[in-house]
């Protein structure tokens, strides 16, 4: 039964290019399923060129995870097919071994599919496939990463459709992350690689396709302490400016890098990394990734500082203040978009009113309460009046009204009931319960 389900899933993946089934291991399925209609011709051509005993190879990363993809490579009215596969090959001792990975391009002419190009790479894996118009002719190139990007062993090949032929250009460049987009605003896509090597700085390089060859526009070194890239944001990183935001881990901390092309100075910029001091100003101990917190379409970077006079249980993340800041590439400055305190244990965040900036701190207690206090400046930042308490009740305690007096429910989070109360106080910082509820948000997986 499991085998039948796996074959059905791959059959669907064949029919719908770009789909992914991460829970399955389709690499072990030897032959592509028999489709019907137009796709049957693709299947027949594949088996004609590769034989019936093939192993489909599925990209392990990126947006396109199918072994057979459909995309317009020639710029005509129809799509071409790309098929990744392996075939058994004879070894010296007569046994069977799997050769390098093959790539077959197929195109449709007058209702019939025919071979457009056949290539082989020595890599045993397909890392990812990207598409972008690298030469500005209005037709996408196919960019294929071969190998294992997690180990920094992937290399790149660009495939172009010219005069109904597929040409191949190998780029002598390894990478861990790959981005294809229009970085310099000229209407033509560029290719950026981010490469990590042990005990060496991360290197970001930007390439363009010019006069039929890939040319490096610039490269820039980043922090060598980053052990892994955990989050990649592409597109507009500032108003009218495309770029990349990377979140990475280093030891027990996180950092963020911003990368974009400076059209005025004709170079790559990384404003968060100071090459003179070798420090990253977005270094933080809280595991929180860059994201668009205010919903305006532009991402913010989290800058984290310890709240003054924090008291109570281990500070974890509730003893920290997150300043979400937006980058303005035209001025080279960050502006604050939102202040936030997160409670990852109970799964919520609270956005602070502007008036609370530098005027409040928090205390977490063992009953899973988080209380915001006004700072008493006259007593060396001691706790003043309580302004707000957020508490996580068990469902049983909430149903039995055990300690719930004065609390208003915000939302359920699993088996917890999150609720708030705003004590009576004469403080000018006091907010109503309705405003407190509007400032709360459940955390998603991205934090």
C-alpha positions in Angstrom: 0.0 0.0 0.0 2.8 2.5 0.9 4.6 1.7 -2.4 1.3 2.4 -4.3 0.9 5.7 -2.5 4.5 6.7 -3.3 4.0 5.9 -7.0 0.8 7.9 -7.1 2.5 10.9 -5.5 5.3 10.9 -8.0 2.8 10.6 -10.8 1.1 13.7 -9.6 4.5 15.4 -9.3 5.2 14.5 -12.9 2.0 16.0 -14.1 2.2 19.2 -12.0 5.7 20.6 -12.5 7.3 22.2 -9.4 5.4 20.3 -6.8 7.2 18.7 -3.8 6.6 15.8 -1.5 9.3 16.1 1.2 7.9 13.2 3.3 8.7 10.8 0.5 12.0 9.6 -0.9 11.4 9.7 -4.7 15.1 9.2 -5.4 14.6 5.5 -4.9 11.8 5.2 -7.5 13.5 3.8 -10.5 11.2 4.5 -13.4 8.8 7.5 -14.1 5.2 6.5 -14.0 3.3 6.2 -17.2 1.3 9.4 -17.9 -1.4 9.9 -20.5 -2.0 12.4 -23.3 0.7 14.9 -24.1 2.8 13.9 -21.1 2.9 10.4 -22.6 5.1 11.7 -25.4 7.5 13.3 -22.9 7.6 9.9 -21.1 8.3 8.1 -24.4 11.0 10.4 -25.4 12.7 10.2 -22.0 12.7 6.4 -22.1 13.8 6.4 -25.7 16.9 8.6 -24.9 17.7 7.2 -21.4 16.3 3.7 -21.4 13.5 2.3 -19.3 15.7 1.6 -16.2 16.3 5.2 -15.0 16.3 6.9 -11.6 14.6 10.2 -11.5 16.6 12.9 -9.6 14.7 15.5 -7.6 16.1 18.9 -6.7 16.6 19.1 -3.0 16.1 22.9 -2.5 14.5 25.9 -4.1 11.0 26.4 -5.5 11.1 23.7 -8.1 11.3 20.2 -6.7 10.0 18.0 -9.5 12.4 15.7 -11.5 10.6 16.8 -14.7 9.9 20.6 -15.1 8.1 22.5 -17.7 9.3 26.1 -18.6 9.6 28.3 -21.6 13.3 28.2 -22.6 13.0 29.1 -26.3 10.7 32.1 -25.9 8.1 30.6 -28.2 4.4 29.9 -27.4 5.1 26.5 -25.7 7.0 25.2 -22.8 10.1 23.0 -22.9 10.5 20.0 -20.6 13.6 19.4 -18.4 14.2 15.9 -17.0 16.8 15.0 -14.4 17.7 11.3 -14.1 20.5 8.7 -13.7 21.1 5.6 -15.7 22.9 2.4 -14.7 26.4 2.1 -16.3 28.8 -0.8 -16.6 31.9 -0.9 -14.3 35.1 -2.8 -14.9 34.0 -5.7 -12.8 30.8 -6.1 -14.7 28.6 -4.9 -11.8 26.1 -2.1 -12.1 26.8 1.5 -10.9 25.0 4.7 -11.1 26.6 7.3 -13.4 26.6 11.1 -13.0 23.3 13.0 -13.2 21.8 13.6 -16.7 19.7 16.5 -17.9 17.4 16.1 -20.9 15.8 19.1 -22.6 12.7 18.3 -24.8 10.6 20.6 -27.0 7.3 20.3 -28.8 7.1 20.9 -32.6 3.9 20.5 -34.5 2.4 18.4 -31.8 5.4 16.1 -31.4 8.0 16.2 -28.7 11.7 15.9 -29.7 15.1 16.2 -28.2 16.5 19.7 -27.7 19.6 19.0 -25.7 21.3 16.4 -23.5 23.8 17.1 -20.8 25.6 15.3 -18.0 27.1 16.5 -14.7 29.4 14.5 -12.5 27.4 15.5 -9.4 25.2 12.8 -7.9 22.6 15.3 -6.7 20.5 18.2 -8.1 20.5 21.0 -5.6 18.1 23.4 -7.1 16.7 24.9 -10.3 16.1 28.7 -10.9 14.8 30.6 -13.9 15.6 34.2 -14.8 16.3 36.4 -17.9 20.0 36.9 -17.5 20.7 38.4 -20.9 17.7 40.7 -21.3 16.3 39.1 -24.4 12.9 38.5 -22.7 13.6 34.7 -22.4 14.4 32.9 -19.2 17.6 31.0 -18.8 17.6 27.9 -16.6 20.2 28.0 -13.8 20.9 24.5 -12.3 22.8 24.0 -9.1 24.5 20.6 -9.0 25.7 18.9 -5.8 25.1 19.6 -2.1 24.6 23.2 -1.2 24.5 22.5 2.6 28.1 21.4 2.4 29.0 24.2 0.0 29.8 21.7 -2.7 27.3 22.8 -5.3 28.4 24.3 -8.6 26.4 26.2 -11.2 25.5 25.7 -14.8 23.5 28.2 -17.0 21.4 26.8 -19.9 20.2 29.1 -22.6 17.8 28.4 -25.5 19.2 30.1 -28.7 18.2 29.3 -32.3 16.2 26.2 -31.0 19.4 24.8 -29.4 20.3 24.6 -25.7 23.7 25.9 -24.9 25.5 25.2 -21.6 27.9 27.4 -19.6 29.5 26.1 -16.5 30.2 28.7 -13.8 33.3 27.9 -11.7 31.5 29.0 -8.5 30.4 27.0 -5.5 27.6 28.2 -3.3 25.5 27.6 -0.2 22.7 30.0 -1.2 21.6 31.2 -4.6 19.4 34.1 -5.6 18.3 35.1 -9.1 16.6 38.6 -9.4 17.2 42.0 -10.9 19.6 43.5 -8.4 20.7 46.7 -10.2 17.3 47.7 -11.6 18.2 47.5 -15.3 15.4 45.1 -16.1 17.8 42.1 -16.5 18.2 39.4 -13.8 21.5 38.9 -12.1 22.7 35.8 -10.1 24.0 36.1 -6.6 25.9 33.3 -4.8 26.7 33.1 -1.1 29.5 30.8 -0.3 30.6 29.5 3.1 34.0 27.9 3.8 35.2 26.8 7.3 37.4 29.4 9.0 37.0 31.8 6.1 34.7 34.8 5.6 31.4 34.3 3.9 31.7 35.6 0.3 28.7 37.1 -1.6 29.3 37.4 -5.3 27.1 39.0 -8.0 27.2 37.8 -11.6 25.7 38.9 -14.9 25.4 37.3 -18.3 27.1 39.6 -20.9 28.3 38.9 -24.4 27.4 35.2 -23.9 29.6 34.8 -20.8 29.0 35.1 -17.0 30.9 38.0 -15.5 31.4 38.8 -11.9 30.2 42.3 -11.0 31.5 42.4 -7.5 32.0 40.3 -4.4 32.0 41.1 -0.7 33.2 39.4 2.4 30.9 38.8 5.4 31.2 37.4 8.9 33.3 34.2 9.1 31.6 33.1 12.4 28.3 32.1 10.7 27.9 28.4 10.8 24.6 28.2 8.9 22.1 30.3 7.0 18.6 29.8 8.4 16.5 32.4 6.6 16.7 34.1 3.2 14.5 37.0 2.1 14.6 38.3 -1.5 12.9 41.1 -3.3 12.6 44.7 -2.1 14.6 45.2 1.1 14.1 49.0 1.0 11.8 51.2 -1.0 12.7 50.7 -4.6 15.8 48.7 -3.8 16.0 44.9 -4.4 18.4 42.8 -2.4 18.8 39.9 0.0 18.4 39.6 3.8 20.2 36.6 5.4 19.7 35.4 8.9 22.4 33.1 10.2 23.5 31.3 13.3 26.8 31.5 15.1 27.5 29.7 18.3 24.5 30.4 20.5 23.7 33.7 18.7 22.0 34.9 15.5 23.0 37.7 13.1 21.6 39.3 10.0 23.2 40.4 6.8 21.8 42.8 4.2 23.1 42.6 0.7 22.3 44.9 -2.2 23.8 46.5 -5.3 24.8 50.2 -4.9 24.1 51.7 -8.3 25.9 54.9 -7.6 29.1 53.4 -6.4 28.7 50.2 -8.6 29.4 47.8 -5.8 27.8 45.4 -3.4 26.9 46.7 0.0 26.5 45.0 3.4 25.5 47.7 5.8 25.2 45.5 8.9 28.8 44.2 8.7 31.6 46.6 9.8 34.7 45.4 8.1 37.0 47.5 10.3 35.7 46.1 13.6 34.6 42.7 12.2 31.4 43.1 14.1 27.7 42.7 13.1 25.4 45.2 14.7 22.4 42.8 14.5 24.1 40.2 16.7 21.5 38.8 19.1 21.0 36.0 21.6 17.3 35.7 20.8 16.3 33.2 18.1 14.2 35.5 15.9 14.4 36.0 12.2 14.0 39.0 10.0 10.4 39.5 8.7 7.8 42.0 7.6 6.2 42.7 11.0 4.2 45.7 10.0 2.8 44.3 6.8 4.0 47.1 4.5 5.7 44.7 2.1 9.2 45.6 3.3 11.1 43.4 5.8 12.4 44.5 9.2 15.6 43.4 11.0 15.5 42.6 14.7 17.9 44.5 17.0 17.8 43.1 20.5 18.7 44.7 23.8 18.2 43.6 27.4 15.4 45.3 29.2 16.5 47.5 32.2 15.9 46.2 35.7 14.6 42.9 34.4 13.5 40.6 37.3 12.2 37.1 37.8 12.8 33.8 36.1 15.6 33.3 33.6 15.4 36.2 31.1 15.2 33.8 28.1 13.5 36.1 25.5 11.0 37.9 27.7 13.8 39.9 29.3 14.7 41.3 25.9 13.4 44.2 23.9 13.2 43.7 20.1 13.5 46.8 18.0 12.3 45.9 14.5 14.0 48.3 12.2 13.6 49.0 8.5 16.6 49.8 6.3 16.6 52.9 4.0 19.2 52.3 1.4 18.9 55.8 0.0 20.1 57.3 3.3 22.0 54.3 4.7 20.1 54.4 7.9 17.7 52.2 10.0 14.4 53.5 11.3 12.4 51.8 14.0 9.1 50.3 12.9 8.0 48.4 16.0 9.1 47.5 19.6 8.2 44.0 20.8 8.6 41.6 23.6 8.3 37.9 22.8 7.4 34.9 25.0 8.4 31.9 22.9 7.6 29.5 25.7 3.9 30.4 25.7 3.9 31.4 22.0 3.0 35.1 21.8 4.4 38.5 21.2 3.4 41.9 22.5 4.0 45.1 20.5 4.8 48.0 22.9 3.2 51.5 22.6 5.7 54.2 21.6 5.3 55.8 25.1 6.7 52.6 26.7 10.0 52.9 25.0 12.8 53.1 27.6 10.1 53.5 30.3 9.1 49.9 31.1 10.6 46.5 32.0 9.2 43.0 32.5 9.0 40.4 35.2 8.2 36.7 34.6 6.9 34.5 37.4 6.5 30.8 37.9 2.7 30.9 37.3 3.4 31.7 33.6 2.7 35.4 34.0 4.6 38.1 32.3 4.0 41.6 33.8 5.1 44.9 32.4 6.1 47.6 34.9 6.8 51.2 34.6 10.3 52.0 35.6 10.8 54.2 38.7 13.6 56.5 37.6 13.9 58.0 41.1 14.8 54.7 42.6 17.6 53.6 40.2 15.3 51.9 37.7 13.3 49.9 40.2 9.9 48.5 39.5 7.1 51.0 39.6 3.4 50.5 38.9 2.2 47.3 37.0 0.8 48.3 33.6 -0.1 44.9 32.1 0.0 41.2 32.9 -0.2 38.5 30.3 -0.8 35.0 31.6 -1.0 31.5 30.1 -3.7 29.5 31.9 -4.3 25.8 31.4 -7.6 25.0 29.9 -8.8 23.4 33.2 -7.8 26.5 35.3 -9.6 28.8 32.8 -12.7 26.7 32.8 -12.8 26.4 36.6 -12.0 30.2 37.0 -8.9 29.3 39.0 -7.1 32.7 39.3 -8.8 34.1 36.3 -10.6 37.0 38.0 -9.9 40.3 36.1 -8.5 38.6 33.1 -9.8 38.9 29.5 -9.1 36.0 27.1 -6.9 36.8 24.1 -6.8 33.5 22.3 -6.2 29.8 22.8 -2.8 28.5 21.9 -2.8 24.7 21.9 -3.8 23.6 25.5 -3.2 27.1 26.8 -5.6 30.0 27.2 -3.7 33.4 26.9 -5.4 36.2 28.8 -4.5 39.8 29.8 -5.3 42.2 32.6 -4.5 45.9 33.0 -4.4 46.9 36.7 -5.8 50.2 37.8 -3.0 52.8 38.1 -2.6 56.5 37.8 0.4 56.1 35.5 0.2 58.0 32.2 1.5 54.8 30.5 -1.6 52.7 31.4 -3.4 51.3 28.3 -7.0 49.8 28.1 -7.5 46.1 27.8 -8.8 46.5 24.3 -5.5 48.1 23.2 -3.5 45.4 24.9 -5.4 42.7 23.1 -4.8 44.4 19.8 -1.1 44.5 20.4 -0.8 40.7 21.0 -0.1 38.2 18.4 0.5 34.5 18.3 4.0 33.5 17.2 4.3 31.5 14.0 7.2 29.2 13.2 9.3 32.1 12.0 9.0 33.9 15.3 
